[in-house]
Amino acid sequence: MVAAGDADQNSVAERLGLKPDMIVQELGWDEDVDEGVRAAIEEHLEGELLDEDADEVIDVVLLWWRDGDGDLGDALVDARVPLDEHGVVWVLTPKTGQSGHVEPSEIAEAVPTVGMSQTSNLSLGPGWTATRLVPRSTSRR
C-alpha cells in the first residue's frame, strides 16, 4: 500500500541520480535522519545502503551532516577515500530553521580544499537539503 506522499519520496533517489546498480554508502546516520528518504533510496537501489565499514569502491556517498558534527573538510576527505574517481558525494544537511542547520558558506568553504566542486542543491522533504559534490577534475565533463 502506498501512503500519501510516497510518490514524491520515490523520486528522491532519481533526483539524486541514483541507479539500481550503484554502490551507495551512507555516513553520519543518526536518529534524526529522514527515514522516508532512506527507505525510498533503498527501495530504488533494491538493497541496503552501505555503512562506514564498507570496503567496496563507492559510486555515491550520502553524508548526513549537522552543525556540531566536527570538521566538514575532514569528513569529506574520509568520504572521498573509497569513492570511484567519477563518484559523487551528497552532503545532506538540515534545512534553515531546523536543529543542526549548516550554513551554505561552511560547505562552500570546505569543498575546494578537498578537491571537489559543488554542482547543485536539492530539497529532500521537509527537513533536509542535499548538496552535490563531484571531484574537481570531472566537474566540467
FIDOKE-501944 format. One record per residue (C-alpha): x, z, y. Coordinates in steps of 0.2 Angstrom, whole numbers, m for minus. Example, Ala and Ser with C-alpha at 12.3 -4.5 7.8 and 13.67 -1.06 7.14 Angstrom:
<nudos>
{nudo {62,39,m22}} {nudo {68,36,m5}} 
</nudos>
This chain:
<nudos>
{nudo {0,0,0}} {nudo {7,m5,17}} {nudo {4,8,31}} {nudo {1,4,49}} {nudo {17,m1,57}} {nudo {26,m6,41}} {nudo {26,m24,45}} {nudo {36,m21,61}} {nudo {48,m9,51}} {nudo {51,m23,38}} {nudo {58,m34,51}} {nudo {71,m21,56}} {nudo {83,m27,43}} {nudo {81,m45,48}} {nudo {83,m41,66}} {nudo {100,m33,61}} {nudo {105,m49,52}} {nudo {105,m41,35}} {nudo {103,m51,20}} {nudo {99,m45,2}} {nudo {116,m50,m5}} {nudo {126,m40,9}} {nudo {135,m24,6}} {nudo {129,m11,19}} {nudo {137,6,22}} {nudo {129,20,31}} {nudo {139,33,41}} {nudo {133,48,51}} {nudo {117,51,42}} {nudo {109,67,47}} {nudo {91,74,46}} {nudo {87,66,62}} {nudo {89,48,57}} {nudo {74,36,56}} {nudo {69,37,38}} {nudo {57,22,41}} {nudo {71,11,47}} {nudo {82,16,32}} {nudo {68,13,20}} {nudo {65,m4,27}} {nudo {83,m9,26}} {nudo {85,m3,8}} {nudo {69,m12,3}} {nudo {76,m28,11}} {nudo {93,m26,3}} {nudo {84,m22,m14}} {nudo {96,m7,m16}} {nudo {103,9,m8}} {nudo {114,10,7}} {nudo {132,15,3}} {nudo {139,31,10}} {nudo {156,35,17}} {nudo {164,37,m1}} {nudo {161,18,m5}} {nudo {177,9,m9}} {nudo {170,m9,m8}} {nudo {173,m22,6}} {nudo {159,m19,18}} {nudo {148,m33,26}} {nudo {139,m22,38}} {nudo {142,m3,44}} {nudo {127,6,51}} {nudo {134,21,61}} {nudo {122,34,67}} {nudo {130,41,82}} {nudo {124,55,94}} {nudo {131,64,109}} {nudo {142,78,102}} {nudo {147,69,86}} {nudo {165,68,92}} {nudo {176,53,97}} {nudo {167,37,95}} {nudo {183,27,96}} {nudo {190,37,81}} {nudo {173,34,71}} {nudo {174,15,75}} {nudo {192,14,69}} {nudo {186,23,52}} {nudo {171,11,51}} {nudo {182,m4,53}} {nudo {194,1,38}} {nudo {183,m6,24}} {nudo {174,m19,35}} {nudo {176,m38,30}} {nudo {186,m47,43}} {nudo {169,m55,49}} {nudo {159,m39,47}} {nudo {148,m31,59}} {nudo {146,m13,65}} {nudo {129,m7,72}} {nudo {130,9,82}} {nudo {113,17,81}} {nudo {110,30,95}} {nudo {96,40,101}} {nudo {86,32,115}} {nudo {86,38,133}} {nudo {77,55,134}} {nudo {80,59,115}} {nudo {91,73,110}} {nudo {109,67,107}} {nudo {107,51,118}} {nudo {123,42,121}} {nudo {126,34,137}} {nudo {129,15,135}} {nudo {145,17,145}} {nudo {153,28,131}} {nudo {150,14,119}} {nudo {157,1,131}} {nudo {172,11,134}} {nudo {176,14,115}} {nudo {173,m4,109}} {nudo {188,m14,117}} {nudo {200,0,112}} {nudo {196,m3,93}} {nudo {197,m22,94}} {nudo {179,m26,94}} {nudo {166,m34,106}} {nudo {148,m29,110}} {nudo {136,m43,107}} {nudo {118,m37,108}} {nudo {107,m22,108}} {nudo {90,m19,98}} {nudo {77,m6,99}} {nudo {74,2,82}} {nudo {57,10,83}} {nudo {53,24,95}} {nudo {69,34,94}} {nudo {84,24,91}} {nudo {94,9,99}} {nudo {106,m2,89}} {nudo {122,m9,97}} {nudo {130,m24,88}} {nudo {149,m24,87}} {nudo {160,m38,80}} {nudo {179,m40,78}} {nudo {185,m47,94}} {nudo {193,m62,85}} {nudo {176,m68,79}} {nudo {165,m64,94}} {nudo {166,m81,101}} {nudo {164,m91,85}} 
</nudos>
